[in-house]
Amino acid sequence: MLHIMIFLHIYVFGDSVIGSIDFQEFFHSFIKSGIINAGVILVFIAFLTTLIFGRFFCGWGCHFGAIQELSWWILNKINLKPKTLNSRLVFILPLFMLIYFYITPNLYYAIMNPWNKPEIQLAYPGIWAFLPGFFIGTLTFFIDGLLIVYFLGRKGFCRFICPWGAFLKIPNTFAMYKVRKTGNCINTNICTNSCPVGIDVNYEINSYNKVTNTNCTSCLICISDCPNNALSYQFLNPLKENLNLSEYFYKPDSYNQEKIKDSFRSIRKYDGLILFLTLIFGFSIDGLYGMGHFLSFGIALIFSVVLINLFINKINFNLKIIYTFLIILVFSWHGMIKFSIWQGIKNYENNNTDKAIDQLEMVTKIYPNKMSKFHFMLGELYIRKGNLDMAQKHTLKAIKINPTHLAPQKLKQLIEDSIE
């Protein structure tokens, strides 16, 4: 029903009354500028309902979660049954994404540019404001919806990348409704094997009489699958809830039952290396080709895990070297492009003409995604140097790449007037 409403919002009603309904609106609109819109209201509702029902929104309302569950079902139907990875990164990476990309920059902006009072703007911004184009959008669903499930296991994106899940872990800790042990557990471990977010349910209910893992999305699958009706989704007065912080941290004796060994694989001893590679790879491609953070770091995490698997598994040594070289080469190449763009724009803005030209010339030569913006900037830079031929060359390239961009047209006229 929720997804039908989303479809109607986008294709029937439009954004004349209600604009983008997106979690990141809470950070980009409310924290940054004090604007209360539909996305901000959604986050408030999700936060408050999570305090009561747990991460119910994640389990029942998230389209990305639905895509991953569909992918898991398809993979199993074609007899591909990936193991779900047991890793500390399910806590570290989503928290990093949340703090680095959404909380810190928007909070910093708000401190530097204080807003006076909140404003209600339900139609702001438009529906597509934070959504990529068709190609990048489709690729994001394919990478973060299917491939990440194949390489990292069930709900791989939700567990390892999603910053909104990290945000909702806070109220989920204090949720009044939880999955609780209310009957006799016969240790079938069916609950653990069926958990969409890779929680060792059997271990937690027998250790704490409830599921304490904040990744729990209140999907209730473990309850419906329990053959002995030992689990219930029950309310407990928060004043009577036993909140022991130690229960929320990984225990080395969990995920050890023989009956779940075919469902899980621990990569915990490689967590540090995978985290390092993911951050290096992610930052090297983030923003290139119009890719957002989710897609960039989804790709980075997958290739980091693939790289580690190359050396864990018994693969021909020469193949290991070739694959490793190719992976590092691709990310290094894009890292060089990213660095050149950053330095080129910085020097352009600081009027360091020669340095900016060197960096941006490199970008236009090695970046496969030809962009009008960089040629336009080079056109301006060459005018500063008095080299009208090179200025005209890049301006014409900018116009050819994006004929509707008005700035290069004005620059072209300026150059022609100067030549005459």
VMD Tcl script that draws the C-alpha trace (Angstrom):
set ca {
  {0.00 0.00 0.00}
  {2.81 2.40 0.91}
  {4.55 1.83 -2.42}
  {1.30 2.46 -4.29}
  {1.03 5.79 -2.45}
  {4.62 6.63 -3.46}
  {3.76 5.84 -7.09}
  {0.65 8.06 -6.95}
  {2.64 10.88 -5.33}
  {5.26 10.83 -8.08}
  {3.20 10.19 -11.20}
  {-0.32 11.43 -10.37}
  {-0.34 14.18 -7.72}
  {3.14 15.62 -8.34}
  {4.80 18.08 -5.97}
  {2.47 21.08 -6.10}
  {1.40 20.42 -2.49}
  {3.87 17.86 -1.14}
  {7.45 17.80 -2.39}
  {10.27 15.35 -1.76}
  {9.53 12.82 0.98}
  {13.08 11.81 1.72}
  {14.94 11.02 4.93}
  {17.85 13.26 4.02}
  {15.49 16.25 4.07}
  {15.83 16.22 7.86}
  {19.53 17.01 7.46}
  {19.59 19.09 4.26}
  {16.49 21.15 5.08}
  {15.77 21.13 8.82}
  {19.22 20.96 10.43}
  {20.78 23.14 7.73}
  {18.11 25.80 7.21}
  {15.27 25.23 9.66}
  {12.80 24.23 6.94}
  {10.06 21.79 7.89}
  {8.85 19.89 4.84}
  {7.31 16.50 4.08}
  {10.62 14.68 4.43}
  {11.27 16.26 7.84}
  {7.80 15.26 9.04}
  {8.47 11.71 7.83}
  {11.66 11.55 9.92}
  {9.88 12.85 13.04}
  {7.15 10.25 12.57}
  {9.70 7.48 11.97}
  {11.70 8.52 15.05}
  {8.66 8.64 17.34}
  {7.13 5.38 16.08}
  {10.53 3.69 16.45}
  {10.50 4.65 20.14}
  {7.30 2.63 20.42}
  {7.44 -0.15 17.83}
  {11.15 -0.38 16.99}
  {12.44 0.11 13.44}
  {9.03 -0.72 12.05}
  {9.50 1.71 9.16}
  {12.63 -0.15 7.99}
  {10.90 -3.52 8.12}
  {7.60 -2.56 6.54}
  {7.93 0.72 4.64}
  {11.38 1.02 3.05}
  {11.48 0.46 -0.71}
  {15.21 -0.32 -0.58}
  {14.55 -3.05 1.95}
  {11.84 -4.47 -0.31}
  {14.22 -4.53 -3.30}
  {16.82 -6.41 -1.26}
  {14.30 -8.98 -0.02}
  {13.13 -9.51 -3.60}
  {16.77 -9.94 -4.66}
  {17.33 -12.47 -1.86}
  {14.26 -14.41 -2.99}
  {15.43 -14.40 -6.64}
  {18.95 -15.54 -5.72}
  {17.57 -18.41 -3.68}
  {15.20 -19.39 -6.49}
  {18.16 -19.77 -8.86}
  {19.99 -21.75 -6.18}
  {22.43 -19.00 -5.19}
  {22.53 -18.78 -1.41}
  {25.08 -16.19 -0.29}
  {26.22 -16.23 3.31}
  {25.42 -13.21 5.44}
  {28.59 -11.55 6.68}
  {29.16 -11.17 10.41}
  {31.14 -7.96 10.85}
  {31.59 -4.94 13.13}
  {31.25 -2.76 10.04}
  {27.44 -3.03 10.33}
  {27.83 -0.53 13.15}
  {30.81 1.51 11.92}
  {30.06 2.20 8.23}
  {26.42 3.40 8.49}
  {27.39 5.62 11.43}
  {30.27 7.06 9.40}
  {27.94 7.75 6.45}
  {25.44 9.46 8.75}
  {27.94 11.68 10.58}
  {30.32 12.54 7.73}
  {27.91 13.17 4.87}
  {24.73 14.34 6.59}
  {25.16 15.57 10.16}
  {28.56 17.33 10.08}
  {28.29 19.46 6.88}
  {24.70 20.55 7.56}
  {25.31 21.28 11.22}
  {28.43 23.26 10.33}
  {26.44 25.29 7.79}
  {23.73 25.99 10.37}
  {26.33 27.20 12.89}
  {27.94 29.47 10.30}
  {24.54 30.65 8.98}
  {22.09 30.54 11.91}
  {18.41 30.29 11.05}
  {15.95 32.48 12.97}
  {12.90 30.27 13.21}
  {11.56 27.13 11.51}
  {9.60 27.56 8.28}
  {6.96 25.18 6.98}
  {7.38 24.49 3.25}
  {5.67 21.20 2.42}
  {6.13 21.55 -1.35}
  {9.88 22.21 -1.03}
  {11.98 20.79 -2.63}
  {10.62 19.01 -5.71}
  {10.13 15.25 -5.74}
  {13.27 14.63 -7.79}
  {15.52 17.06 -5.91}
  {17.78 14.41 -4.40}
  {17.12 11.59 -6.84}
  {19.57 10.68 -9.62}
  {18.71 10.28 -13.29}
  {17.29 7.07 -14.70}
  {20.66 5.40 -15.42}
  {22.31 6.16 -12.06}
  {19.05 5.38 -10.25}
  {18.76 2.00 -11.96}
  {22.43 1.26 -11.30}
  {21.97 2.16 -7.62}
  {19.12 -0.32 -7.28}
  {21.16 -2.98 -9.09}
  {24.34 -2.47 -7.02}
  {22.79 -1.71 -3.62}
  {19.71 -3.86 -4.12}
  {21.05 -7.00 -5.79}
  {24.86 -7.22 -5.96}
  {25.37 -6.15 -2.36}
  {22.99 -8.93 -1.28}
  {24.95 -11.44 -3.35}
  {28.32 -10.40 -1.89}
  {27.35 -9.43 1.68}
  {24.22 -11.40 2.37}
  {20.67 -10.51 3.34}
  {19.86 -6.80 3.57}
  {23.53 -6.01 2.88}
  {22.78 -2.36 2.12}
  {20.62 -1.87 5.22}
  {23.24 -3.42 7.47}
  {26.46 -1.95 6.04}
  {25.61 1.34 4.30}
  {22.24 2.90 5.19}
  {22.69 6.04 7.33}
  {18.95 6.26 8.05}
  {19.14 2.86 9.73}
  {22.03 4.18 11.85}
  {19.91 7.20 12.78}
  {16.99 5.00 13.88}
  {19.21 2.74 15.97}
  {19.10 5.38 18.70}
  {15.32 5.28 19.35}
  {15.30 1.55 18.59}
  {17.44 0.99 21.68}
  {14.57 2.34 23.82}
  {11.68 0.81 21.86}
  {8.77 -0.31 24.04}
  {7.78 -3.17 21.74}
  {10.48 -5.79 21.19}
  {10.74 -9.40 20.11}
  {10.77 -11.22 23.45}
  {11.16 -14.79 24.62}
  {7.79 -15.82 26.07}
  {7.90 -19.59 25.66}
  {10.17 -22.58 25.69}
  {12.96 -22.31 23.10}
  {14.00 -25.66 21.61}
  {17.04 -24.16 19.82}
  {16.11 -24.91 16.23}
  {17.84 -21.65 15.21}
  {15.17 -21.17 12.57}
  {14.69 -17.64 13.93}
  {18.34 -16.78 13.29}
  {18.41 -18.36 9.84}
  {15.28 -16.50 8.79}
  {16.23 -13.05 10.14}
  {16.46 -10.62 7.18}
  {19.07 -8.43 8.90}
  {21.43 -11.16 10.08}
  {20.75 -11.10 13.82}
  {21.58 -14.15 15.92}
  {18.06 -14.16 17.33}
  {18.47 -17.51 19.07}
  {21.52 -16.28 21.00}
  {19.92 -12.99 22.03}
  {16.57 -14.31 23.25}
  {18.31 -17.02 25.28}
  {20.89 -14.61 26.68}
  {18.70 -11.54 27.32}
  {15.11 -12.83 26.90}
  {14.68 -10.35 24.04}
  {16.26 -9.18 20.80}
  {18.54 -6.29 21.70}
  {20.31 -5.83 18.35}
  {19.39 -2.34 17.07}
  {19.39 -3.64 13.49}
  {16.10 -5.40 14.28}
  {13.43 -4.04 11.92}
  {10.38 -5.51 13.69}
  {9.53 -7.58 10.62}
  {8.23 -10.36 12.93}
  {9.50 -13.13 10.64}
  {11.34 -14.81 13.52}
  {8.07 -14.94 15.49}
  {6.03 -16.42 12.65}
  {8.76 -18.97 11.82}
  {9.34 -20.19 15.39}
  {8.07 -23.81 15.50}
  {7.47 -23.73 19.27}
  {5.81 -20.29 19.56}
  {8.56 -19.21 21.92}
  {8.67 -15.62 20.68}
  {6.25 -12.72 20.90}
  {6.22 -9.05 19.94}
  {5.46 -7.55 23.32}
  {5.20 -4.17 25.00}
  {7.08 -3.40 28.19}
  {6.91 -0.20 30.20}
  {10.23 1.58 29.45}
  {10.63 2.31 33.17}
  {10.67 -1.43 33.80}
  {12.90 -2.27 30.82}
  {16.31 -3.62 31.73}
  {18.69 -1.49 29.66}
  {22.13 -3.01 30.03}
  {24.58 -1.44 27.56}
  {26.68 -4.62 27.40}
  {23.72 -6.39 25.74}
  {24.02 -4.10 22.72}
  {27.58 -5.09 21.87}
  {28.79 -8.11 19.94}
  {29.56 -11.21 21.98}
  {32.21 -13.64 20.68}
  {30.10 -16.66 21.62}
  {27.26 -15.59 19.31}
  {26.93 -16.88 15.71}
  {28.58 -20.13 16.81}
  {25.69 -22.59 16.63}
  {26.25 -25.51 14.28}
  {22.76 -25.04 12.82}
  {23.55 -21.59 11.40}
  {27.05 -22.21 10.01}
  {25.71 -22.40 6.44}
  {23.98 -19.02 6.75}
  {26.77 -16.84 8.16}
  {30.44 -16.14 7.61}
  {32.58 -14.05 9.93}
  {34.94 -11.46 8.43}
  {35.55 -9.72 11.74}
  {39.31 -10.23 11.71}
  {39.45 -8.40 8.37}
  {37.16 -5.53 9.44}
  {39.94 -2.96 9.76}
  {41.36 -3.68 6.31}
  {37.91 -3.76 4.68}
  {37.01 -0.45 6.33}
  {40.25 1.14 5.11}
  {39.76 -0.11 1.54}
  {36.08 0.90 1.50}
  {36.87 4.46 2.55}
  {39.73 4.79 0.04}
  {37.71 3.27 -2.81}
  {34.53 5.14 -1.85}
  {36.10 8.58 -1.73}
  {37.94 7.94 -5.01}
  {34.67 7.54 -6.95}
  {32.10 9.44 -4.85}
  {30.47 12.11 -7.00}
  {32.01 10.96 -10.28}
  {29.61 10.17 -13.16}
  {26.83 11.69 -11.03}
  {27.05 8.87 -8.47}
  {25.70 9.52 -4.97}
  {27.14 8.36 -1.66}
  {25.01 5.21 -1.51}
  {26.11 3.95 -4.90}
  {29.77 4.98 -4.51}
  {30.25 3.34 -1.12}
  {28.14 0.32 -2.10}
  {30.55 -0.31 -5.00}
  {33.54 0.38 -2.75}
  {32.38 -2.06 -0.07}
  {31.64 -4.82 -2.58}
  {35.08 -4.53 -4.19}
  {36.77 -4.36 -0.79}
  {35.11 -7.64 0.21}
  {35.95 -9.15 -3.20}
  {39.60 -8.14 -2.76}
  {39.78 -9.76 0.68}
  {38.04 -12.88 -0.62}
  {40.68 -13.22 -3.33}
  {43.31 -13.81 -0.69}
  {41.16 -15.87 1.68}
  {39.95 -18.34 -0.94}
  {42.06 -20.84 -2.82}
  {42.49 -19.12 -6.17}
  {45.38 -19.34 -8.60}
  {48.09 -16.92 -7.41}
  {48.52 -15.31 -10.84}
  {44.78 -14.64 -11.04}
  {44.89 -13.06 -7.57}
  {47.61 -10.68 -8.72}
  {45.80 -9.82 -11.96}
  {42.43 -9.17 -10.26}
  {44.05 -7.19 -7.46}
  {46.02 -5.08 -9.94}
  {42.90 -4.34 -12.02}
  {40.80 -3.36 -8.99}
  {43.49 -1.08 -7.56}
  {44.18 0.39 -11.02}
  {40.53 1.33 -11.61}
  {40.10 3.00 -8.22}
  {43.52 4.68 -8.37}
  {42.70 6.07 -11.82}
  {39.44 7.53 -10.55}
  {41.16 8.76 -7.40}
  {43.54 10.73 -9.59}
  {40.57 12.19 -11.51}
  {38.83 13.11 -8.26}
  {41.98 14.76 -6.88}
  {42.55 16.70 -10.11}
  {38.95 17.98 -10.09}
  {39.24 19.04 -6.45}
  {42.56 20.81 -6.97}
  {41.50 22.32 -10.29}
  {38.33 23.87 -8.89}
  {40.16 25.05 -5.77}
  {42.87 26.77 -7.81}
  {40.25 28.19 -10.22}
  {38.38 29.77 -7.31}
  {41.64 31.10 -5.81}
  {42.76 32.58 -9.16}
  {45.81 30.29 -9.34}
  {45.49 30.26 -13.12}
  {48.47 28.11 -14.18}
  {47.85 25.42 -11.57}
  {44.13 25.36 -12.33}
  {44.82 24.95 -16.06}
  {47.22 22.04 -15.44}
  {44.72 20.21 -13.22}
  {41.63 20.81 -15.35}
  {43.43 19.97 -18.60}
  {44.29 16.63 -17.00}
  {40.64 16.13 -16.02}
  {39.39 16.75 -19.56}
  {41.93 14.24 -20.91}
  {41.50 11.34 -18.46}
  {37.91 11.65 -17.18}
  {35.68 9.48 -19.40}
  {32.63 11.55 -18.46}
  {33.00 14.63 -20.66}
  {31.57 17.65 -18.84}
  {30.83 21.10 -20.21}
  {31.70 22.70 -16.86}
  {35.42 21.92 -17.00}
  {35.83 23.16 -20.57}
  {33.97 26.36 -19.65}
  {36.29 26.90 -16.67}
  {39.31 26.34 -18.91}
  {37.89 28.85 -21.38}
  {37.79 31.47 -18.63}
  {41.26 30.53 -17.37}
  {42.82 30.89 -20.82}
  {41.18 34.31 -21.20}
  {42.95 35.33 -17.99}
  {46.22 34.24 -19.57}
  {45.41 36.05 -22.78}
  {45.41 32.84 -24.84}
  {42.26 33.38 -26.87}
  {42.83 30.43 -29.21}
  {42.81 27.91 -26.34}
  {39.94 29.81 -24.70}
  {37.89 29.49 -27.89}
  {38.80 25.81 -28.29}
  {37.50 24.86 -24.82}
  {34.47 27.13 -25.03}
  {33.37 25.46 -28.28}
  {33.85 22.03 -26.65}
  {31.70 23.16 -23.71}
  {28.96 24.24 -26.14}
  {29.18 20.98 -28.07}
  {28.82 18.90 -24.89}
  {25.93 20.99 -23.53}
  {24.35 23.26 -26.15}
  {21.69 24.50 -23.68}
  {24.23 25.88 -21.21}
  {24.08 29.68 -21.60}
  {27.36 30.60 -19.87}
  {29.62 29.12 -22.61}
  {27.53 30.92 -25.25}
  {28.19 34.25 -23.50}
  {31.88 33.38 -23.15}
  {32.05 32.51 -26.86}
  {30.63 35.93 -27.74}
  {33.14 37.62 -25.43}
  {36.04 35.80 -27.09}
  {34.80 36.66 -30.59}
  {34.43 40.32 -29.64}
  {37.98 40.29 -28.21}
  {39.40 38.69 -31.38}
  {37.69 41.29 -33.60}
}
mol new
graphics top color blue
foreach p $ca { graphics top sphere $p radius 0.5 }
foreach p [lrange $ca 0 end-1] q [lrange $ca 1 end] { graphics top cylinder $p $q radius 0.2 }
display resetview
